[in-house]
Each structure stands twice: as structure tokens, then as C-alpha cells.
Amino acid sequence: MKGQSRRQNISKVQKDSVFSRRTAVAVLAVLLICAFFTGMNLLHSQAQEKTSPYHKYYTSIRIQEGDSLWSIAESYKTHSGKSTAEYVHDLRQMNSLSDDTIHAGNYLTVYYYDLELK
């Protein structure tokens, strides 16, 4: 009986040891997951701070005599981060233009950036 009781005690100690190792691994895993999400939140909030404070808006303008897509792009591209050529490309796409030809009196949709939230 004494030998059997000793084996039971050893078996119980081994089970307790396995249980405590599993518990430690589970706690460590939870801590790592929490640290990961905390880090991701910090990175996300820093990225949001670096984004432009400007808001993008669209408007329709009447084309005046002497206007070209390039002159309009030059006027409206401010704070867009785009070159004049890229802005002209956007204007052509937005307005379904096959080339740079525009006519006085027609309307053109343009986008612009402004600090003010409207």
C-alpha cells in the first residue's frame, strides 16, 4: 500500500506540474496577444496623426474663356499631393474626357482640399 500511495503522490505532482505549465503558457499567450494589440493600436493612432488635416471636396465649375485642363489642374491640385499631370488625368477620368479639349461655358467637376470641415 505504501508503494501505491507513493506512486499516486508522484502522479499527482506530475499532473499538477503539467497543469501549472499549461496555465503559465496560457497566461503568457494572453499577455502576448494583449501586447500585440496594444502595439497595433499605438501604430494606428500614430498613423492617424500623420494623415492630412485636409478634407477632400468636389465641386462643379464653369469653364471660362482661356481655361485649359492644365490651368484648372494647377489651380485646384493644391494639397492633393499630386502633380499637375496626375490631376489632369483625374479630371479626364472624372469628367469622361477622351482628351484635354474643354470648351468655355461647359461645366467640369473638380476636387479640392480644404482644412475646413464642411
Biopython code that builds the backbone (N, CA, C, O; Angstrom):
import numpy as np
from Bio.PDB.StructureBuilder import StructureBuilder

atoms = [
    (1, "MET", "N", (0.796, -1.183, 0.000)),
    (1, "MET", "CA", (0.000, 0.000, 0.000)),
    (1, "MET", "C", (0.844, 1.254, 0.000)),
    (1, "MET", "O", (0.514, 2.256, -0.634)),
    (2, "LYS", "N", (1.942, 1.170, 0.728)),
    (2, "LYS", "CA", (2.799, 2.325, 0.827)),
    (2, "LYS", "C", (3.363, 2.692, -0.538)),
    (2, "LYS", "O", (3.424, 3.876, -0.870)),
    (3, "GLY", "N", (3.769, 1.729, -1.328)),
    (3, "GLY", "CA", (4.311, 1.958, -2.660)),
    (3, "GLY", "C", (3.272, 2.546, -3.600)),
    (3, "GLY", "O", (3.577, 3.417, -4.414)),
    (4, "GLN", "N", (2.045, 2.063, -3.483)),
    (4, "GLN", "CA", (0.980, 2.560, -4.348)),
    (4, "GLN", "C", (0.640, 4.011, -3.998)),
    (4, "GLN", "O", (0.398, 4.820, -4.893)),
    (5, "SER", "N", (0.620, 4.339, -2.731)),
    (5, "SER", "CA", (0.336, 5.701, -2.288)),
    (5, "SER", "C", (1.423, 6.653, -2.766)),
    (5, "SER", "O", (1.154, 7.795, -3.137)),
    (6, "ARG", "N", (2.653, 6.160, -2.747)),
    (6, "ARG", "CA", (3.777, 6.977, -3.207)),
    (6, "ARG", "C", (3.641, 7.267, -4.701)),
    (6, "ARG", "O", (3.862, 8.396, -5.140)),
    (7, "ARG", "N", (3.271, 6.233, -5.492)),
    (7, "ARG", "CA", (3.066, 6.424, -6.928)),
    (7, "ARG", "C", (1.930, 7.407, -7.198)),
    (7, "ARG", "O", (2.015, 8.225, -8.115)),
    (8, "GLN", "N", (0.877, 7.326, -6.405)),
    (8, "GLN", "CA", (-0.241, 8.250, -6.574)),
    (8, "GLN", "C", (0.199, 9.687, -6.285)),
    (8, "GLN", "O", (-0.203, 10.619, -6.981)),
    (9, "ASN", "N", (1.029, 9.854, -5.251)),
    (9, "ASN", "CA", (1.536, 11.187, -4.918)),
    (9, "ASN", "C", (2.408, 11.730, -6.045)),
    (9, "ASN", "O", (2.300, 12.899, -6.413)),
    (10, "ILE", "N", (3.284, 10.864, -6.598)),
    (10, "ILE", "CA", (4.151, 11.282, -7.703)),
    (10, "ILE", "C", (3.299, 11.635, -8.915)),
    (10, "ILE", "O", (3.551, 12.637, -9.585)),
    (11, "SER", "N", (2.296, 10.817, -9.196)),
    (11, "SER", "CA", (1.415, 11.069, -10.327)),
    (11, "SER", "C", (0.662, 12.386, -10.134)),
    (11, "SER", "O", (0.491, 13.149, -11.085)),
    (12, "LYS", "N", (0.213, 12.656, -8.902)),
    (12, "LYS", "CA", (-0.495, 13.906, -8.618)),
    (12, "LYS", "C", (0.443, 15.096, -8.789)),
    (12, "LYS", "O", (0.029, 16.124, -9.324)),
    (13, "VAL", "N", (1.678, 14.985, -8.355)),
    (13, "VAL", "CA", (2.660, 16.062, -8.502)),
    (13, "VAL", "C", (2.925, 16.312, -9.987)),
    (13, "VAL", "O", (3.012, 17.463, -10.417)),
    (14, "GLN", "N", (3.055, 15.240, -10.772)),
    (14, "GLN", "CA", (3.280, 15.393, -12.206)),
    (14, "GLN", "C", (2.083, 16.080, -12.878)),
    (14, "GLN", "O", (2.264, 16.959, -13.721)),
    (15, "LYS", "N", (0.866, 15.679, -12.506)),
    (15, "LYS", "CA", (-0.326, 16.305, -13.074)),
    (15, "LYS", "C", (-0.385, 17.787, -12.708)),
    (15, "LYS", "O", (-0.703, 18.631, -13.546)),
    (16, "ASP", "N", (-0.073, 18.094, -11.445)),
    (16, "ASP", "CA", (-0.072, 19.492, -11.008)),
    (16, "ASP", "C", (0.979, 20.288, -11.768)),
    (16, "ASP", "O", (0.752, 21.444, -12.127)),
    (17, "SER", "N", (2.131, 19.666, -12.013)),
    (17, "SER", "CA", (3.208, 20.335, -12.739)),
    (17, "SER", "C", (2.792, 20.618, -14.181)),
    (17, "SER", "O", (3.042, 21.707, -14.697)),
    (18, "VAL", "N", (2.162, 19.644, -14.828)),
    (18, "VAL", "CA", (1.683, 19.820, -16.199)),
    (18, "VAL", "C", (0.602, 20.903, -16.232)),
    (18, "VAL", "O", (0.585, 21.742, -17.132)),
    (19, "PHE", "N", (-0.295, 20.878, -15.250)),
    (19, "PHE", "CA", (-1.358, 21.885, -15.185)),
    (19, "PHE", "C", (-0.766, 23.284, -15.006)),
    (19, "PHE", "O", (-1.198, 24.228, -15.669)),
    (20, "SER", "N", (0.213, 23.422, -14.122)),
    (20, "SER", "CA", (0.794, 24.749, -13.887)),
    (20, "SER", "C", (1.582, 25.218, -15.112)),
    (20, "SER", "O", (1.604, 26.416, -15.391)),
    (21, "ARG", "N", (2.227, 24.319, -15.845)),
    (21, "ARG", "CA", (2.921, 24.701, -17.085)),
    (21, "ARG", "C", (1.920, 25.171, -18.132)),
    (21, "ARG", "O", (2.136, 26.182, -18.799)),
    (22, "ARG", "N", (0.829, 24.435, -18.273)),
    (22, "ARG", "CA", (-0.204, 24.824, -19.237)),
    (22, "ARG", "C", (-0.811, 26.179, -18.860)),
    (22, "ARG", "O", (-1.065, 27.017, -19.726)),
    (23, "THR", "N", (-1.035, 26.380, -17.586)),
    (23, "THR", "CA", (-1.577, 27.659, -17.124)),
    (23, "THR", "C", (-0.599, 28.785, -17.432)),
    (23, "THR", "O", (-1.006, 29.851, -17.895)),
    (24, "ALA", "N", (0.674, 28.559, -17.182)),
    (24, "ALA", "CA", (1.691, 29.577, -17.450)),
    (24, "ALA", "C", (1.756, 29.895, -18.944)),
    (24, "ALA", "O", (1.870, 31.061, -19.323)),
    (25, "VAL", "N", (1.685, 28.880, -19.783)),
    (25, "VAL", "CA", (1.715, 29.086, -21.234)),
    (25, "VAL", "C", (0.475, 29.865, -21.674)),
    (25, "VAL", "O", (0.575, 30.765, -22.507)),
    (26, "ALA", "N", (-0.678, 29.529, -21.126)),
    (26, "ALA", "CA", (-1.915, 30.231, -21.482)),
    (26, "ALA", "C", (-1.845, 31.700, -21.064)),
    (26, "ALA", "O", (-2.230, 32.582, -21.832)),
    (27, "VAL", "N", (-1.358, 31.965, -19.856)),
    (27, "VAL", "CA", (-1.225, 33.345, -19.379)),
    (27, "VAL", "C", (-0.244, 34.107, -20.257)),
    (27, "VAL", "O", (-0.500, 35.254, -20.623)),
    (28, "LEU", "N", (0.869, 33.483, -20.595)),
    (28, "LEU", "CA", (1.862, 34.117, -21.460)),
    (28, "LEU", "C", (1.269, 34.423, -22.837)),
    (28, "LEU", "O", (1.509, 35.494, -23.392)),
    (29, "ALA", "N", (0.507, 33.496, -23.378)),
    (29, "ALA", "CA", (-0.123, 33.711, -24.685)),
    (29, "ALA", "C", (-1.095, 34.890, -24.633)),
    (29, "ALA", "O", (-1.117, 35.716, -25.545)),
    (30, "VAL", "N", (-1.890, 34.971, -23.582)),
    (30, "VAL", "CA", (-2.830, 36.086, -23.431)),
    (30, "VAL", "C", (-2.069, 37.404, -23.324)),
    (30, "VAL", "O", (-2.463, 38.394, -23.941)),
    (31, "LEU", "N", (-0.990, 37.430, -22.555)),
    (31, "LEU", "CA", (-0.181, 38.646, -22.420)),
    (31, "LEU", "C", (0.427, 39.058, -23.755)),
    (31, "LEU", "O", (0.444, 40.244, -24.084)),
    (32, "LEU", "N", (0.923, 38.104, -24.522)),
    (32, "LEU", "CA", (1.494, 38.417, -25.833)),
    (32, "LEU", "C", (0.434, 38.964, -26.784)),
    (32, "LEU", "O", (0.693, 39.911, -27.527)),
    (33, "ILE", "N", (-0.738, 38.381, -26.761)),
    (33, "ILE", "CA", (-1.829, 38.871, -27.611)),
    (33, "ILE", "C", (-2.208, 40.294, -27.215)),
    (33, "ILE", "O", (-2.409, 41.149, -28.077)),
    (34, "CYS", "N", (-2.305, 40.548, -25.911)),
    (34, "CYS", "CA", (-2.623, 41.904, -25.437)),
    (34, "CYS", "C", (-1.538, 42.890, -25.859)),
    (34, "CYS", "O", (-1.846, 43.997, -26.301)),
    (35, "ALA", "N", (-0.278, 42.499, -25.725)),
    (35, "ALA", "CA", (0.830, 43.373, -26.126)),
    (35, "ALA", "C", (0.773, 43.649, -27.627)),
    (35, "ALA", "O", (1.009, 44.776, -28.060)),
    (36, "PHE", "N", (0.465, 42.637, -28.411)),
    (36, "PHE", "CA", (0.364, 42.809, -29.863)),
    (36, "PHE", "C", (-0.710, 43.828, -30.217)),
    (36, "PHE", "O", (-0.460, 44.744, -31.000)),
    (37, "PHE", "N", (-1.910, 43.676, -29.645)),
    (37, "PHE", "CA", (-2.998, 44.599, -29.973)),
    (37, "PHE", "C", (-2.734, 46.006, -29.446)),
    (37, "PHE", "O", (-3.121, 46.987, -30.082)),
    (38, "THR", "N", (-2.088, 46.112, -28.303)),
    (38, "THR", "CA", (-1.718, 47.430, -27.789)),
    (38, "THR", "C", (-0.748, 48.104, -28.745)),
    (38, "THR", "O", (-0.891, 49.290, -29.043)),
    (39, "GLY", "N", (0.232, 47.360, -29.224)),
    (39, "GLY", "CA", (1.191, 47.902, -30.190)),
    (39, "GLY", "C", (0.517, 48.319, -31.482)),
    (39, "GLY", "O", (0.836, 49.370, -32.038)),
    (40, "MET", "N", (-0.407, 47.512, -31.965)),
    (40, "MET", "CA", (-1.117, 47.849, -33.196)),
    (40, "MET", "C", (-1.949, 49.123, -33.017)),
    (40, "MET", "O", (-2.010, 49.962, -33.916)),
    (41, "ASN", "N", (-2.586, 49.262, -31.857)),
    (41, "ASN", "CA", (-3.361, 50.479, -31.587)),
    (41, "ASN", "C", (-2.465, 51.707, -31.553)),
    (41, "ASN", "O", (-2.838, 52.764, -32.062)),
    (42, "LEU", "N", (-1.288, 51.575, -30.958)),
    (42, "LEU", "CA", (-0.351, 52.701, -30.917)),
    (42, "LEU", "C", (0.088, 53.084, -32.319)),
    (42, "LEU", "O", (0.123, 54.267, -32.658)),
    (43, "LEU", "N", (0.425, 52.094, -33.137)),
    (43, "LEU", "CA", (0.837, 52.380, -34.508)),
    (43, "LEU", "C", (-0.294, 53.024, -35.296)),
    (43, "LEU", "O", (-0.072, 53.961, -36.063)),
    (44, "HIS", "N", (-1.498, 52.524, -35.105)),
    (44, "HIS", "CA", (-2.652, 53.069, -35.826)),
    (44, "HIS", "C", (-2.914, 54.517, -35.419)),
    (44, "HIS", "O", (-3.188, 55.361, -36.273)),
    (45, "SER", "N", (-2.832, 54.808, -34.129)),
    (45, "SER", "CA", (-3.093, 56.181, -33.686)),
    (45, "SER", "C", (-1.998, 57.125, -34.164)),
    (45, "SER", "O", (-2.284, 58.281, -34.475)),
    (46, "GLN", "N", (-0.754, 56.664, -34.231)),
    (46, "GLN", "CA", (0.326, 57.495, -34.756)),
    (46, "GLN", "C", (0.131, 57.739, -36.244)),
    (46, "GLN", "O", (0.396, 58.838, -36.731)),
    (47, "ALA", "N", (-0.327, 56.734, -36.967)),
    (47, "ALA", "CA", (-0.566, 56.889, -38.403)),
    (47, "ALA", "C", (-1.693, 57.886, -38.646)),
    (47, "ALA", "O", (-1.634, 58.664, -39.599)),
    (48, "GLN", "N", (-2.709, 57.872, -37.802)),
    (48, "GLN", "CA", (-3.810, 58.814, -37.963)),
    (48, "GLN", "C", (-3.348, 60.242, -37.718)),
    (48, "GLN", "O", (-3.833, 61.169, -38.367)),
    (49, "GLU", "N", (-2.414, 60.434, -36.786)),
    (49, "GLU", "CA", (-1.903, 61.773, -36.512)),
    (49, "GLU", "C", (-1.129, 62.318, -37.700)),
    (49, "GLU", "O", (-1.092, 63.530, -37.909)),
    (50, "LYS", "N", (-0.513, 61.442, -38.479)),
    (50, "LYS", "CA", (0.297, 61.865, -39.614)),
    (50, "LYS", "C", (-0.533, 62.127, -40.867)),
    (50, "LYS", "O", (-0.022, 62.692, -41.834)),
    (51, "THR", "N", (-1.790, 61.731, -40.865)),
    (51, "THR", "CA", (-2.610, 61.948, -42.051)),
    (51, "THR", "C", (-2.929, 63.423, -42.196)),
    (51, "THR", "O", (-2.890, 64.189, -41.234)),
    (52, "SER", "N", (-3.239, 63.790, -43.399)),
    (52, "SER", "CA", (-3.505, 65.184, -43.728)),
    (52, "SER", "C", (-4.741, 65.700, -42.995)),
    (52, "SER", "O", (-5.748, 64.999, -42.896)),
    (53, "PRO", "N", (-4.659, 66.927, -42.484)),
    (53, "PRO", "CA", (-5.837, 67.521, -41.846)),
    (53, "PRO", "C", (-6.819, 68.076, -42.878)),
    (53, "PRO", "O", (-7.868, 68.613, -42.522)),
    (54, "TYR", "N", (-6.470, 67.941, -44.153)),
    (54, "TYR", "CA", (-7.310, 68.473, -45.217)),
    (54, "TYR", "C", (-8.417, 67.492, -45.572)),
    (54, "TYR", "O", (-8.242, 66.276, -45.490)),
    (55, "HIS", "N", (-9.551, 68.042, -45.964)),
    (55, "HIS", "CA", (-10.704, 67.242, -46.361)),
    (55, "HIS", "C", (-10.920, 67.412, -47.860)),
    (55, "HIS", "O", (-10.770, 68.510, -48.397)),
    (56, "LYS", "N", (-11.272, 66.319, -48.531)),
    (56, "LYS", "CA", (-11.464, 66.344, -49.982)),
    (56, "LYS", "C", (-12.914, 66.677, -50.306)),
    (56, "LYS", "O", (-13.845, 66.104, -49.739)),
    (57, "TYR", "N", (-13.083, 67.615, -51.231)),
    (57, "TYR", "CA", (-14.410, 68.030, -51.664)),
    (57, "TYR", "C", (-14.479, 68.051, -53.183)),
    (57, "TYR", "O", (-13.456, 68.151, -53.861)),
    (58, "TYR", "N", (-15.681, 67.958, -53.701)),
    (58, "TYR", "CA", (-15.923, 68.033, -55.141)),
    (58, "TYR", "C", (-16.825, 69.231, -55.409)),
    (58, "TYR", "O", (-17.701, 69.558, -54.609)),
    (59, "THR", "N", (-16.597, 69.871, -56.537)),
    (59, "THR", "CA", (-17.457, 70.972, -56.956)),
    (59, "THR", "C", (-17.503, 71.011, -58.477)),
    (59, "THR", "O", (-16.661, 70.426, -59.158)),
    (60, "SER", "N", (-18.487, 71.700, -58.981)),
    (60, "SER", "CA", (-18.624, 71.877, -60.422)),
    (60, "SER", "C", (-18.271, 73.324, -60.744)),
    (60, "SER", "O", (-18.780, 74.249, -60.111)),
    (61, "ILE", "N", (-17.403, 73.514, -61.724)),
    (61, "ILE", "CA", (-17.008, 74.869, -62.113)),
    (61, "ILE", "C", (-17.397, 75.112, -63.564)),
    (61, "ILE", "O", (-17.461, 74.183, -64.370)),
    (62, "ARG", "N", (-17.655, 76.367, -63.881)),
    (62, "ARG", "CA", (-17.950, 76.729, -65.268)),
    (62, "ARG", "C", (-16.633, 77.094, -65.937)),
    (62, "ARG", "O", (-15.875, 77.920, -65.430)),
    (63, "ILE", "N", (-16.371, 76.479, -67.064)),
    (63, "ILE", "CA", (-15.126, 76.716, -67.793)),
    (63, "ILE", "C", (-15.188, 78.107, -68.418)),
    (63, "ILE", "O", (-16.141, 78.449, -69.119)),
    (64, "GLN", "N", (-14.154, 78.897, -68.149)),
    (64, "GLN", "CA", (-14.064, 80.263, -68.668)),
    (64, "GLN", "C", (-13.230, 80.281, -69.949)),
    (64, "GLN", "O", (-12.461, 79.358, -70.216)),
    (65, "GLU", "N", (-13.392, 81.327, -70.722)),
    (65, "GLU", "CA", (-12.585, 81.527, -71.931)),
    (65, "GLU", "C", (-11.112, 81.552, -71.522)),
    (65, "GLU", "O", (-10.736, 82.261, -70.588)),
    (66, "GLY", "N", (-10.292, 80.787, -72.213)),
    (66, "GLY", "CA", (-8.858, 80.737, -71.928)),
    (66, "GLY", "C", (-8.456, 79.652, -70.937)),
    (66, "GLY", "O", (-7.264, 79.399, -70.762)),
    (67, "ASP", "N", (-9.424, 79.003, -70.282)),
    (67, "ASP", "CA", (-9.117, 77.902, -69.359)),
    (67, "ASP", "C", (-8.662, 76.678, -70.137)),
    (67, "ASP", "O", (-9.103, 76.436, -71.260)),
    (68, "SER", "N", (-7.787, 75.926, -69.527)),
    (68, "SER", "CA", (-7.391, 74.616, -70.054)),
    (68, "SER", "C", (-7.427, 73.638, -68.888)),
    (68, "SER", "O", (-7.445, 74.049, -67.728)),
    (69, "LEU", "N", (-7.437, 72.356, -69.192)),
    (69, "LEU", "CA", (-7.386, 71.371, -68.105)),
    (69, "LEU", "C", (-6.151, 71.589, -67.250)),
    (69, "LEU", "O", (-6.185, 71.418, -66.032)),
    (70, "TRP", "N", (-5.066, 71.966, -67.898)),
    (70, "TRP", "CA", (-3.807, 72.147, -67.190)),
    (70, "TRP", "C", (-3.850, 73.356, -66.262)),
    (70, "TRP", "O", (-3.332, 73.294, -65.147)),
    (71, "SER", "N", (-4.458, 74.451, -66.704)),
    (71, "SER", "CA", (-4.538, 75.635, -65.832)),
    (71, "SER", "C", (-5.502, 75.383, -64.672)),
    (71, "SER", "O", (-5.263, 75.829, -63.550)),
    (72, "ILE", "N", (-6.583, 74.672, -64.950)),
    (72, "ILE", "CA", (-7.537, 74.326, -63.887)),
    (72, "ILE", "C", (-6.875, 73.382, -62.888)),
    (72, "ILE", "O", (-7.016, 73.553, -61.677)),
    (73, "ALA", "N", (-6.153, 72.388, -63.398)),
    (73, "ALA", "CA", (-5.449, 71.447, -62.525)),
    (73, "ALA", "C", (-4.446, 72.181, -61.649)),
    (73, "ALA", "O", (-4.326, 71.893, -60.458)),
    (74, "GLU", "N", (-3.739, 73.113, -62.226)),
    (74, "GLU", "CA", (-2.746, 73.891, -61.477)),
    (74, "GLU", "C", (-3.419, 74.651, -60.331)),
    (74, "GLU", "O", (-2.853, 74.763, -59.243)),
    (75, "SER", "N", (-4.610, 75.166, -60.572)),
    (75, "SER", "CA", (-5.333, 75.934, -59.552)),
    (75, "SER", "C", (-5.911, 75.060, -58.440)),
    (75, "SER", "O", (-5.922, 75.466, -57.278)),
    (76, "TYR", "N", (-6.386, 73.871, -58.783)),
    (76, "TYR", "CA", (-7.125, 73.055, -57.816)),
    (76, "TYR", "C", (-6.315, 71.927, -57.172)),
    (76, "TYR", "O", (-6.797, 71.307, -56.224)),
    (77, "LYS", "N", (-5.126, 71.646, -57.645)),
    (77, "LYS", "CA", (-4.369, 70.493, -57.132)),
    (77, "LYS", "C", (-3.727, 70.746, -55.772)),
    (77, "LYS", "O", (-3.185, 69.821, -55.167)),
    (78, "THR", "N", (-3.778, 71.977, -55.284)),
    (78, "THR", "CA", (-3.147, 72.341, -54.019)),
    (78, "THR", "C", (-3.531, 71.361, -52.912)),
    (78, "THR", "O", (-4.706, 71.037, -52.739)),
    (79, "HIS", "N", (-2.552, 70.902, -52.181)),
    (79, "HIS", "CA", (-2.689, 69.978, -51.046)),
    (79, "HIS", "C", (-3.148, 68.579, -51.455)),
    (79, "HIS", "O", (-3.478, 67.767, -50.591)),
    (80, "SER", "N", (-3.175, 68.284, -52.753)),
    (80, "SER", "CA", (-3.588, 66.945, -53.183)),
    (80, "SER", "C", (-2.416, 65.972, -53.163)),
    (80, "SER", "O", (-2.606, 64.757, -53.118)),
    (81, "GLY", "N", (-1.200, 66.519, -53.197)),
    (81, "GLY", "CA", (-0.025, 65.661, -53.255)),
    (81, "GLY", "C", (0.211, 65.099, -54.645)),
    (81, "GLY", "O", (1.041, 64.208, -54.821)),
    (82, "LYS", "N", (-0.503, 65.605, -55.622)),
    (82, "LYS", "CA", (-0.377, 65.104, -56.995)),
    (82, "LYS", "C", (0.285, 66.147, -57.876)),
    (82, "LYS", "O", (0.219, 67.350, -57.622)),
    (83, "SER", "N", (0.920, 65.647, -58.909)),
    (83, "SER", "CA", (1.488, 66.550, -59.908)),
    (83, "SER", "C", (0.342, 67.082, -60.767)),
    (83, "SER", "O", (-0.776, 66.569, -60.723)),
    (84, "THR", "N", (0.641, 68.111, -61.543)),
    (84, "THR", "CA", (-0.377, 68.665, -62.439)),
    (84, "THR", "C", (-0.834, 67.607, -63.435)),
    (84, "THR", "O", (-2.026, 67.501, -63.725)),
    (85, "ALA", "N", (0.107, 66.823, -63.962)),
    (85, "ALA", "CA", (-0.243, 65.769, -64.927)),
    (85, "ALA", "C", (-1.170, 64.727, -64.292)),
    (85, "ALA", "O", (-2.121, 64.278, -64.932)),
    (86, "GLU", "N", (-0.902, 64.342, -63.050)),
    (86, "GLU", "CA", (-1.762, 63.368, -62.368)),
    (86, "GLU", "C", (-3.161, 63.947, -62.136)),
    (86, "GLU", "O", (-4.166, 63.253, -62.286)),
    (87, "TYR", "N", (-3.206, 65.214, -61.772)),
    (87, "TYR", "CA", (-4.500, 65.857, -61.541)),
    (87, "TYR", "C", (-5.291, 65.957, -62.849)),
    (87, "TYR", "O", (-6.499, 65.723, -62.862)),
    (88, "VAL", "N", (-4.614, 66.305, -63.947)),
    (88, "VAL", "CA", (-5.274, 66.353, -65.260)),
    (88, "VAL", "C", (-5.840, 64.975, -65.600)),
    (88, "VAL", "O", (-6.965, 64.864, -66.087)),
    (89, "HIS", "N", (-5.064, 63.937, -65.345)),
    (89, "HIS", "CA", (-5.528, 62.563, -65.586)),
    (89, "HIS", "C", (-6.808, 62.293, -64.787)),
    (89, "HIS", "O", (-7.768, 61.731, -65.316)),
    (90, "ASP", "N", (-6.815, 62.697, -63.511)),
    (90, "ASP", "CA", (-8.005, 62.516, -62.674)),
    (90, "ASP", "C", (-9.199, 63.285, -63.240)),
    (90, "ASP", "O", (-10.313, 62.763, -63.291)),
    (91, "LEU", "N", (-8.962, 64.531, -63.665)),
    (91, "LEU", "CA", (-10.046, 65.339, -64.245)),
    (91, "LEU", "C", (-10.634, 64.663, -65.479)),
    (91, "LEU", "O", (-11.851, 64.617, -65.659)),
    (92, "ARG", "N", (-9.758, 64.145, -66.318)),
    (92, "ARG", "CA", (-10.236, 63.473, -67.534)),
    (92, "ARG", "C", (-11.093, 62.263, -67.176)),
    (92, "ARG", "O", (-12.141, 62.041, -67.782)),
    (93, "GLN", "N", (-10.652, 61.484, -66.195)),
    (93, "GLN", "CA", (-11.421, 60.305, -65.785)),
    (93, "GLN", "C", (-12.759, 60.702, -65.168)),
    (93, "GLN", "O", (-13.799, 60.150, -65.525)),
    (94, "MET", "N", (-12.731, 61.661, -64.240)),
    (94, "MET", "CA", (-13.960, 62.068, -63.547)),
    (94, "MET", "C", (-14.996, 62.644, -64.498)),
    (94, "MET", "O", (-16.199, 62.477, -64.295)),
    (95, "ASN", "N", (-14.528, 63.317, -65.529)),
    (95, "ASN", "CA", (-15.433, 64.012, -66.442)),
    (95, "ASN", "C", (-15.620, 63.290, -67.774)),
    (95, "ASN", "O", (-16.202, 63.841, -68.709)),
    (96, "SER", "N", (-15.127, 62.059, -67.857)),
    (96, "SER", "CA", (-15.256, 61.225, -69.064)),
    (96, "SER", "C", (-14.761, 61.939, -70.315)),
    (96, "SER", "O", (-15.425, 61.937, -71.352)),
    (97, "LEU", "N", (-13.587, 62.548, -70.202)),
    (97, "LEU", "CA", (-12.990, 63.250, -71.341)),
    (97, "LEU", "C", (-11.993, 62.331, -72.032)),
    (97, "LEU", "O", (-11.187, 61.678, -71.371)),
    (98, "SER", "N", (-12.043, 62.279, -73.350)),
    (98, "SER", "CA", (-11.114, 61.419, -74.091)),
    (98, "SER", "C", (-9.785, 62.124, -74.353)),
    (98, "SER", "O", (-8.777, 61.471, -74.625)),
    (99, "ASP", "N", (-9.780, 63.460, -74.272)),
    (99, "ASP", "CA", (-8.530, 64.213, -74.432)),
    (99, "ASP", "C", (-8.612, 65.476, -73.572)),
    (99, "ASP", "O", (-9.526, 65.622, -72.761)),
    (100, "ASP", "N", (-7.662, 66.378, -73.752)),
    (100, "ASP", "CA", (-7.585, 67.577, -72.914)),
    (100, "ASP", "C", (-8.475, 68.722, -73.399)),
    (100, "ASP", "O", (-8.436, 69.810, -72.824)),
    (101, "THR", "N", (-9.260, 68.503, -74.425)),
    (101, "THR", "CA", (-10.078, 69.569, -75.003)),
    (101, "THR", "C", (-11.283, 69.879, -74.117)),
    (101, "THR", "O", (-12.075, 68.994, -73.793)),
    (102, "ILE", "N", (-11.409, 71.156, -73.728)),
    (102, "ILE", "CA", (-12.587, 71.624, -72.997)),
    (102, "ILE", "C", (-13.080, 72.910, -73.663)),
    (102, "ILE", "O", (-12.325, 73.558, -74.388)),
    (103, "HIS", "N", (-14.323, 73.279, -73.427)),
    (103, "HIS", "CA", (-14.920, 74.438, -74.090)),
    (103, "HIS", "C", (-15.516, 75.394, -73.063)),
    (103, "HIS", "O", (-16.171, 74.979, -72.108)),
    (104, "ALA", "N", (-15.273, 76.678, -73.285)),
    (104, "ALA", "CA", (-15.826, 77.715, -72.410)),
    (104, "ALA", "C", (-17.343, 77.582, -72.357)),
    (104, "ALA", "O", (-17.998, 77.321, -73.366)),
    (105, "GLY", "N", (-17.880, 77.766, -71.162)),
    (105, "GLY", "CA", (-19.329, 77.660, -70.971)),
    (105, "GLY", "C", (-19.773, 76.304, -70.463)),
    (105, "GLY", "O", (-20.838, 76.194, -69.856)),
    (106, "ASN", "N", (-18.981, 75.270, -70.699)),
    (106, "ASN", "CA", (-19.303, 73.940, -70.176)),
    (106, "ASN", "C", (-18.907, 73.869, -68.701)),
    (106, "ASN", "O", (-18.206, 74.737, -68.180)),
    (107, "TYR", "N", (-19.375, 72.816, -68.054)),
    (107, "TYR", "CA", (-19.051, 72.622, -66.640)),
    (107, "TYR", "C", (-18.110, 71.438, -66.481)),
    (107, "TYR", "O", (-18.114, 70.495, -67.272)),
    (108, "LEU", "N", (-17.307, 71.523, -65.434)),
    (108, "LEU", "CA", (-16.304, 70.497, -65.162)),
    (108, "LEU", "C", (-16.349, 70.185, -63.669)),
    (108, "LEU", "O", (-16.393, 71.097, -62.844)),
    (109, "THR", "N", (-16.337, 68.914, -63.323)),
    (109, "THR", "CA", (-16.251, 68.525, -61.918)),
    (109, "THR", "C", (-14.785, 68.472, -61.527)),
    (109, "THR", "O", (-13.969, 67.850, -62.208)),
    (110, "VAL", "N", (-14.460, 69.133, -60.421)),
    (110, "VAL", "CA", (-13.091, 69.143, -59.909)),
    (110, "VAL", "C", (-13.132, 68.760, -58.436)),
    (110, "VAL", "O", (-14.176, 68.847, -57.789)),
    (111, "TYR", "N", (-11.998, 68.340, -57.921)),
    (111, "TYR", "CA", (-11.896, 68.122, -56.481)),
    (111, "TYR", "C", (-10.830, 69.048, -55.933)),
    (111, "TYR", "O", (-9.911, 69.462, -56.640)),
    (112, "TYR", "N", (-10.975, 69.358, -54.668)),
    (112, "TYR", "CA", (-10.017, 70.234, -53.999)),
    (112, "TYR", "C", (-9.954, 69.840, -52.529)),
    (112, "TYR", "O", (-10.802, 69.097, -52.035)),
    (113, "TYR", "N", (-8.953, 70.341, -51.849)),
    (113, "TYR", "CA", (-8.764, 70.042, -50.436)),
    (113, "TYR", "C", (-8.879, 71.325, -49.629)),
    (113, "TYR", "O", (-8.421, 72.388, -50.050)),
    (114, "ASP", "N", (-9.503, 71.204, -48.457)),
    (114, "ASP", "CA", (-9.686, 72.361, -47.594)),
    (114, "ASP", "C", (-9.543, 71.909, -46.140)),
    (114, "ASP", "O", (-9.908, 70.787, -45.789)),
    (115, "LEU", "N", (-9.010, 72.793, -45.304)),
    (115, "LEU", "CA", (-8.884, 72.490, -43.881)),
    (115, "LEU", "C", (-10.248, 72.470, -43.194)),
    (115, "LEU", "O", (-10.470, 71.715, -42.248)),
    (116, "GLU", "N", (-11.137, 73.294, -43.676)),
    (116, "GLU", "CA", (-12.450, 73.427, -43.059)),
    (116, "GLU", "C", (-13.313, 72.204, -43.354)),
    (116, "GLU", "O", (-13.425, 71.764, -44.498)),
    (117, "LEU", "N", (-13.915, 71.671, -42.307)),
    (117, "LEU", "CA", (-14.843, 70.554, -42.468)),
    (117, "LEU", "C", (-16.209, 71.133, -42.795)),
    (117, "LEU", "O", (-16.780, 71.882, -42.002)),
    (118, "LYS", "N", (-16.724, 70.789, -43.947)),
    (118, "LYS", "CA", (-17.993, 71.381, -44.398)),
    (118, "LYS", "C", (-19.130, 70.414, -44.246)),
    (118, "LYS", "O", (-20.269, 70.743, -44.577)),
]
sb = StructureBuilder()
sb.init_structure("model")
sb.init_model(0)
sb.init_chain("A")
sb.init_seg("    ")
for serial, (resi, resn, name, xyz) in enumerate(atoms, 1):
    if name == "N":
        sb.init_residue(resn, " ", resi, " ")
    sb.init_atom(name, np.array(xyz, "f"), 0.0, 1.0, " ", f" {name:<3s}", serial, name[0])
structure = sb.get_structure()
